[in-house]
Amino acid sequence: MPWQEVSIMDQRREFVRLALEEGVNRRELCRRFGIHPDTGYKWLERWALGERELADHSCRPQTSPLRTQEATEARILAVRDLHPAWGARKIAHYLKREGLACPAVSTVHEILRRNGRIVPALGGAAAHQRFEKEAPNLLWQMDFKGWIKLDDNSRCHPLTILDDHSRYALGLEACANEQGLTVQRRLERVFHRYGMPNAIFVDNGTPWGDPGQRFTRFGVWLLKLGVDLIHSRPYHPQSRGKNERFHRTLKAELFALRRFRDLKDVQDGLDRWRHTYNLDRPHEALGQEVPASRYRPSTRSMPSQLPKVEYDQGEIVRSVPATKGYISFKGRLWRVPEAFCGEKVAIRPISPTGSFGVFFASHQIATITLTPKSVGHVSEQVSARSPD
């Protein structure tokens, strides 16, 4: 896709930060960002020369040797005013990373207090971290933040997509609803830009399922792409601590500070905040580094066409009707989850006592027991543990 006019500087910075990660295919990254390789290498060259704004014909000086104490204090207050939810520690690390002179954290705090910038912290206690994947794109976390009311009396359902290892915000989407097709269309755009993860960690609500019905059409779409959908343990939100903490940060730094006219206004705000969060905002869990310092795009590119599930020659294969969740086997009808209507499944023996599994690719979705006569789904209860 071409550069968007609204946040062209942010997109250039994001491209450069991702392109500088070790092992990244830069030409493939140019394709995902919709720019010519010559353009991409031009931004990389300017970045290497010390440019950080990457604006067209920028004349902004890179150094200011005549800084005064008053100028430093003014800079601290300016950063605080731009990011009202940031504390002294984040501001100090941000200024140092930008190569600017900065006093001790305690001094920054005193400057903020003296100038009336210190306010009570928003949100409750931080969620406990339960796990962390060892590399980017092994696991993404995805969820809807609670809906917000807009000035035009409509509702916005913010969809958040976060890389588990780096905390990189891959997508912040202003959605009009929480339907599976809406999520799929937004996720397609994210896949085209950043590639695909190995798995996505979600809760048990709409549209990814509930405790009584694990498989959905949205989940089947992901399975075709080779992306596992992992459900958290019901009624245990602590297993999704990073996502919950991210939602509190989003609320404190964006939604608590302003109102929004409509969905487009929300999307513009989310786009700007996402770039700040990924590229500028120091993250305590990352040793005050930014998420972009730990993220690199996935090597698994989004295919141009949805892959078809294929089975080995000689397997017992059945087509699930488009309108009913049943298949025929041994002269009888057996029930399968309705999410697989219109798909092909394989029947494979799973025990020597007459039990068979119904599989979609390598995923068992139901069981068949010939003696006694019975049929059952694979347990729809989601995993009782966080992903390893």
Summary of the structure (lengths in Angstrom):
residues: 388
radius of gyration: 24.7
end to end distance: 35.0
largest distance: 88.1
contacts: 1111
relative contact order: 0.12
helix: 35%
strand: 18%
